[in-house]
Amino acid sequence: MHQSRPDLPVYGRDDQDRPIRRHHSASYYAHRVKESLTTRVSKLICSVFLGLLAIVGLITFILWLSLRPHRPRIFLNDFSVPALGQGGGPENAHINFRVTARNSNQGIGIYYDATQVKVYYRDQSVGGYQVSTAFYQQPKNSTLFASTLSGSSLTLTESQWKQMLNDRSRGPVIFRLELTTTIRFKISSWNSKRHPMHANCPVGLGQDGMLLPVYLDKRCAAYFF
């Protein structure tokens, strides 16, 4: 006789691999939906905020480019020492010069305080000229500084003159013209603080004492100090 054995449950392979499903309550799903909505709203707010920030930054950058003041552009228009070509002495010498200050700003004016022009030869001053009257320069406008240095405004010595004649026999005679002033920018009704400005213009003269073409209308280096 065969002994009967208790029936044991038999599980197939599909039953072993099938994941156990969990049933969640309605409150669980409501919480998940709420979290999802909160995340989406947060992302939307961040996107809108970053977009507005980018637009404001772009507008600010464009305004900065358009309103950023530029220092005047200084150009050497003419410079001559006619006596160098005539072979005279320092007592008959004089220096002619013309310098243009150009305001290239759009919608920004420039106030100039007293302006001084000095001429140097071998790093020694040989003359100077000063505009003591302050003036205002309109946007997109030019101002001419022109004078003749002679008499008390020209401080050439005999030794300096001889050295100039020696330089002329070997090639160009090199001078340096410097312009110094203090400026303020005017933007609408607002005036900036004062900025001391310095411009340095190299000058080369030929044997006739006239400005060499390579230096004509050359832009001078200008900077604040």
Contacts in CASP RR format, 6 or more apart in sequence:
PFRMAT RR
TARGET T0000
AUTHOR 0000-0000-0000
METHOD contacts of the structure
MODEL  1
MHQSRPDLPVYGRDDQDRPIRRHHSASYYAHRVKESLTTRVSKLICSVFL
GLLAIVGLITFILWLSLRPHRPRIFLNDFSVPALGQGGGPENAHINFRVT
ARNSNQGIGIYYDATQVKVYYRDQSVGGYQVSTAFYQQPKNSTLFASTLS
GSSLTLTESQWKQMLNDRSRGPVIFRLELTTTIRFKISSWNSKRHPMHAN
CPVGLGQDGMLLPVYLDKRCAAYFF
66 106 0 8 1.000
67 108 0 8 1.000
67 187 0 8 1.000
69 105 0 8 1.000
69 108 0 8 1.000
69 185 0 8 1.000
69 187 0 8 1.000
69 192 0 8 1.000
70 104 0 8 1.000
70 105 0 8 1.000
71 183 0 8 1.000
71 195 0 8 1.000
71 197 0 8 1.000
71 222 0 8 1.000
71 223 0 8 1.000
71 224 0 8 1.000
72 101 0 8 1.000
72 102 0 8 1.000
72 103 0 8 1.000
72 104 0 8 1.000
72 110 0 8 1.000
72 137 0 8 1.000
72 183 0 8 1.000
72 197 0 8 1.000
72 222 0 8 1.000
73 101 0 8 1.000
73 102 0 8 1.000
73 104 0 8 1.000
73 219 0 8 1.000
73 222 0 8 1.000
74 99 0 8 1.000
74 100 0 8 1.000
74 101 0 8 1.000
74 102 0 8 1.000
74 179 0 8 1.000
74 199 0 8 1.000
74 201 0 8 1.000
74 219 0 8 1.000
74 220 0 8 1.000
74 222 0 8 1.000
75 99 0 8 1.000
75 100 0 8 1.000
75 102 0 8 1.000
75 217 0 8 1.000
75 218 0 8 1.000
75 219 0 8 1.000
75 220 0 8 1.000
76 97 0 8 1.000
76 98 0 8 1.000
76 99 0 8 1.000
76 177 0 8 1.000
76 201 0 8 1.000
76 203 0 8 1.000
76 211 0 8 1.000
76 215 0 8 1.000
76 216 0 8 1.000
76 217 0 8 1.000
76 218 0 8 1.000
76 220 0 8 1.000
77 98 0 8 1.000
77 99 0 8 1.000
77 100 0 8 1.000
77 144 0 8 1.000
77 216 0 8 1.000
77 217 0 8 1.000
78 96 0 8 1.000
78 97 0 8 1.000
78 98 0 8 1.000
78 146 0 8 1.000
78 211 0 8 1.000
78 216 0 8 1.000
79 95 0 8 1.000
79 96 0 8 1.000
79 97 0 8 1.000
79 98 0 8 1.000
79 175 0 8 1.000
79 177 0 8 1.000
79 203 0 8 1.000
79 204 0 8 1.000
79 205 0 8 1.000
79 211 0 8 1.000
79 215 0 8 1.000
80 95 0 8 1.000
80 96 0 8 1.000
80 97 0 8 1.000
80 205 0 8 1.000
80 209 0 8 1.000
80 210 0 8 1.000
80 211 0 8 1.000
81 93 0 8 1.000
81 94 0 8 1.000
81 95 0 8 1.000
81 96 0 8 1.000
81 164 0 8 1.000
81 173 0 8 1.000
81 205 0 8 1.000
81 209 0 8 1.000
82 94 0 8 1.000
82 96 0 8 1.000
82 209 0 8 1.000
82 210 0 8 1.000
83 89 0 8 1.000
83 90 0 8 1.000
83 92 0 8 1.000
83 93 0 8 1.000
83 94 0 8 1.000
83 209 0 8 1.000
84 93 0 8 1.000
84 164 0 8 1.000
84 165 0 8 1.000
84 168 0 8 1.000
84 173 0 8 1.000
84 205 0 8 1.000
84 206 0 8 1.000
84 207 0 8 1.000
84 208 0 8 1.000
84 209 0 8 1.000
85 168 0 8 1.000
85 207 0 8 1.000
85 208 0 8 1.000
85 209 0 8 1.000
87 165 0 8 1.000
89 161 0 8 1.000
90 156 0 8 1.000
90 157 0 8 1.000
90 158 0 8 1.000
90 160 0 8 1.000
90 161 0 8 1.000
93 150 0 8 1.000
93 154 0 8 1.000
93 156 0 8 1.000
93 161 0 8 1.000
94 148 0 8 1.000
94 149 0 8 1.000
94 150 0 8 1.000
94 151 0 8 1.000
94 154 0 8 1.000
95 119 0 8 1.000
95 126 0 8 1.000
95 127 0 8 1.000
95 148 0 8 1.000
95 149 0 8 1.000
95 150 0 8 1.000
95 154 0 8 1.000
96 147 0 8 1.000
96 148 0 8 1.000
96 149 0 8 1.000
97 117 0 8 1.000
97 119 0 8 1.000
97 145 0 8 1.000
97 146 0 8 1.000
97 147 0 8 1.000
97 149 0 8 1.000
97 177 0 8 1.000
98 144 0 8 1.000
98 145 0 8 1.000
98 146 0 8 1.000
99 117 0 8 1.000
99 144 0 8 1.000
99 145 0 8 1.000
99 146 0 8 1.000
99 177 0 8 1.000
99 179 0 8 1.000
99 201 0 8 1.000
99 220 0 8 1.000
100 142 0 8 1.000
100 143 0 8 1.000
100 144 0 8 1.000
100 145 0 8 1.000
101 112 0 8 1.000
101 137 0 8 1.000
101 142 0 8 1.000
101 143 0 8 1.000
101 145 0 8 1.000
101 179 0 8 1.000
102 141 0 8 1.000
102 142 0 8 1.000
103 109 0 8 1.000
103 110 0 8 1.000
103 137 0 8 1.000
103 138 0 8 1.000
103 139 0 8 1.000
103 140 0 8 1.000
103 141 0 8 1.000
103 142 0 8 1.000
103 143 0 8 1.000
104 140 0 8 1.000
105 139 0 8 1.000
105 140 0 8 1.000
105 185 0 8 1.000
106 139 0 8 1.000
106 140 0 8 1.000
107 139 0 8 1.000
107 140 0 8 1.000
107 187 0 8 1.000
108 139 0 8 1.000
108 185 0 8 1.000
108 186 0 8 1.000
108 187 0 8 1.000
109 136 0 8 1.000
109 137 0 8 1.000
109 138 0 8 1.000
109 139 0 8 1.000
109 185 0 8 1.000
109 186 0 8 1.000
109 187 0 8 1.000
110 136 0 8 1.000
110 137 0 8 1.000
110 183 0 8 1.000
110 184 0 8 1.000
110 185 0 8 1.000
110 186 0 8 1.000
111 134 0 8 1.000
111 135 0 8 1.000
111 136 0 8 1.000
111 137 0 8 1.000
111 183 0 8 1.000
111 184 0 8 1.000
111 185 0 8 1.000
111 186 0 8 1.000
111 191 0 8 1.000
112 131 0 8 1.000
112 134 0 8 1.000
112 135 0 8 1.000
112 136 0 8 1.000
112 137 0 8 1.000
112 143 0 8 1.000
112 181 0 8 1.000
112 182 0 8 1.000
112 183 0 8 1.000
113 134 0 8 1.000
113 181 0 8 1.000
113 182 0 8 1.000
113 183 0 8 1.000
113 194 0 8 1.000
114 130 0 8 1.000
114 131 0 8 1.000
114 132 0 8 1.000
114 133 0 8 1.000
114 134 0 8 1.000
114 181 0 8 1.000
114 182 0 8 1.000
115 130 0 8 1.000
115 131 0 8 1.000
115 145 0 8 1.000
115 179 0 8 1.000
115 180 0 8 1.000
115 181 0 8 1.000
116 128 0 8 1.000
116 129 0 8 1.000
116 130 0 8 1.000
116 131 0 8 1.000
116 179 0 8 1.000
116 180 0 8 1.000
116 181 0 8 1.000
117 128 0 8 1.000
117 129 0 8 1.000
117 130 0 8 1.000
117 145 0 8 1.000
117 147 0 8 1.000
117 177 0 8 1.000
117 178 0 8 1.000
117 179 0 8 1.000
118 125 0 8 1.000
118 127 0 8 1.000
118 128 0 8 1.000
118 129 0 8 1.000
118 177 0 8 1.000
118 178 0 8 1.000
118 180 0 8 1.000
119 125 0 8 1.000
119 126 0 8 1.000
119 127 0 8 1.000
119 128 0 8 1.000
119 149 0 8 1.000
119 175 0 8 1.000
119 176 0 8 1.000
119 177 0 8 1.000
119 178 0 8 1.000
120 126 0 8 1.000
120 175 0 8 1.000
120 176 0 8 1.000
120 177 0 8 1.000
120 178 0 8 1.000
121 160 0 8 1.000
121 163 0 8 1.000
121 164 0 8 1.000
121 174 0 8 1.000
121 175 0 8 1.000
121 176 0 8 1.000
122 160 0 8 1.000
122 163 0 8 1.000
123 176 0 8 1.000
124 160 0 8 1.000
125 155 0 8 1.000
126 154 0 8 1.000
126 155 0 8 1.000
126 156 0 8 1.000
126 160 0 8 1.000
126 175 0 8 1.000
127 149 0 8 1.000
127 153 0 8 1.000
127 154 0 8 1.000
127 155 0 8 1.000
127 156 0 8 1.000
128 149 0 8 1.000
128 153 0 8 1.000
128 154 0 8 1.000
129 145 0 8 1.000
129 147 0 8 1.000
129 149 0 8 1.000
129 153 0 8 1.000
131 145 0 8 1.000
135 143 0 8 1.000
136 186 0 8 1.000
137 143 0 8 1.000
145 179 0 8 1.000
147 153 0 8 1.000
164 173 0 8 1.000
167 173 0 8 1.000
167 174 0 8 1.000
168 205 0 8 1.000
168 206 0 8 1.000
168 207 0 8 1.000
168 209 0 8 1.000
171 206 0 8 1.000
171 207 0 8 1.000
172 204 0 8 1.000
172 205 0 8 1.000
172 206 0 8 1.000
172 212 0 8 1.000
173 204 0 8 1.000
173 205 0 8 1.000
173 206 0 8 1.000
173 209 0 8 1.000
174 202 0 8 1.000
174 203 0 8 1.000
174 204 0 8 1.000
174 205 0 8 1.000
175 202 0 8 1.000
175 203 0 8 1.000
175 204 0 8 1.000
175 205 0 8 1.000
176 200 0 8 1.000
176 201 0 8 1.000
176 202 0 8 1.000
176 203 0 8 1.000
177 200 0 8 1.000
177 201 0 8 1.000
177 203 0 8 1.000
177 220 0 8 1.000
178 198 0 8 1.000
178 199 0 8 1.000
178 200 0 8 1.000
178 201 0 8 1.000
179 198 0 8 1.000
179 199 0 8 1.000
179 201 0 8 1.000
179 220 0 8 1.000
180 196 0 8 1.000
180 197 0 8 1.000
180 198 0 8 1.000
180 199 0 8 1.000
181 196 0 8 1.000
181 197 0 8 1.000
182 194 0 8 1.000
182 195 0 8 1.000
182 196 0 8 1.000
182 197 0 8 1.000
183 194 0 8 1.000
183 195 0 8 1.000
183 197 0 8 1.000
184 191 0 8 1.000
184 192 0 8 1.000
184 193 0 8 1.000
184 194 0 8 1.000
184 195 0 8 1.000
185 191 0 8 1.000
185 192 0 8 1.000
185 195 0 8 1.000
186 192 0 8 1.000
195 224 0 8 1.000
196 224 0 8 1.000
196 225 0 8 1.000
197 222 0 8 1.000
197 223 0 8 1.000
197 224 0 8 1.000
197 225 0 8 1.000
198 222 0 8 1.000
198 223 0 8 1.000
198 224 0 8 1.000
198 225 0 8 1.000
199 220 0 8 1.000
199 221 0 8 1.000
199 222 0 8 1.000
200 220 0 8 1.000
200 221 0 8 1.000
200 222 0 8 1.000
201 218 0 8 1.000
201 220 0 8 1.000
201 221 0 8 1.000
202 215 0 8 1.000
202 218 0 8 1.000
203 211 0 8 1.000
203 215 0 8 1.000
204 211 0 8 1.000
204 212 0 8 1.000
204 215 0 8 1.000
205 211 0 8 1.000
205 212 0 8 1.000
206 212 0 8 1.000
END
